[in-house]
């Protein structure tokens, strides 16, 4: 990734920031006793995605950049699982979950493409 371009200009970063906002909004409605459970886990997973995209874009090598994109992808997979748990436990509105899942799927496809393009 060219150093002159900011990670903030990356569509994958922008969309992953939207995921974070939606997850925070969704989890505000979760049961109070889940604040240190699924609420915390989902927020950390969501925040990890754009954070790793940003960190990876500032690293010096393609290898480092690819590694951070893989970490972001893994965090996305965690969030997918946590969304499923929140639906099964009836913590979350299904419509809100679907909105996040669709956007997260788009982010995951972008990350997957980036990872494959960075393979040496």
C-alpha positions, -999 to 999 in steps of 0.1 A, spaced: 0 0 0 14 34 -9 24 53 22 10 86 9 -25 72 9 -43 72 42 -60 41 55 -90 64 60 -94 66 23 -98 28 20 -134 17 15 -128 -14 35 -117 7 65 -147 31 61 -172 2 59 -156 -15 88 -160 17 108 -197 15 99 -198 -20 113 -183 -7 146 -211 19 149 -238 -6 142 -224 -31 167 -222 -4 194 -258 6 186 -270 -30 187 -252 -40 219 -266 -9 238 -298 -28 239 -283 -61 252 -291 -73 288 -272 -55 314 -257 -87 327 -240 -92 293 -219 -60 296 -187 -81 304 -198 -110 282 -211 -109 246 -214 -71 245 -177 -67 253 -166 -95 230 -186 -81 201 -174 -46 205 -137 -58 207 -141 -79 176 -157 -51 157 -131 -25 168 -103 -49 159 -113 -49 122 -106 -12 113 -78 -10 139 -59 -38 122 -66 -24 87 -51 10 99 -21 -6 116 -14 -28 87 -15 0 62 11 19 82 35 -11 83 65 -10 60 61 -43 42 36 -62 21 40 -92 43 31 -71 75 2 -55 57 -11 -89 46 -7 -103 81 -28 -74 96 -54 -79 70 -56 -116 80 -60 -105 117 -88 -82 107 -104 -110 87 -102 -133 118 -118 -106 139 -146 -105 114 -151 -142 117 -153 -138 155 -180 -111 150 -200 -133 127 -201 -160 154 -210 -135 181 -238 -122 160 -251 -157 156 -249 -163 194 -267 -130 201 -295 -141 177 -298 -176 192 -299 -161 227 -325 -135 216 -304 -106 227 -306 -89 193 -332 -77 169 -330 -99 138 -333 -70 114 -304 -51 130 -283 -83 130 -290 -88 93 -279 -52 85 -246 -58 103 -242 -92 88 -246 -79 52 -222 -51 58 -197 -74 75 -200 -98 46 -190 -70 23 -160 -61 45 -149 -98 47 -150 -101 9 -129 -70 5 -104 -82 31 -102 -116 14 -95 -99 -19 -68 -78 -4 -51 -108 13 -51 -127 -20 -37 -97 -39 -9 -94 -14 2 -131 -17 37 -130 -30 
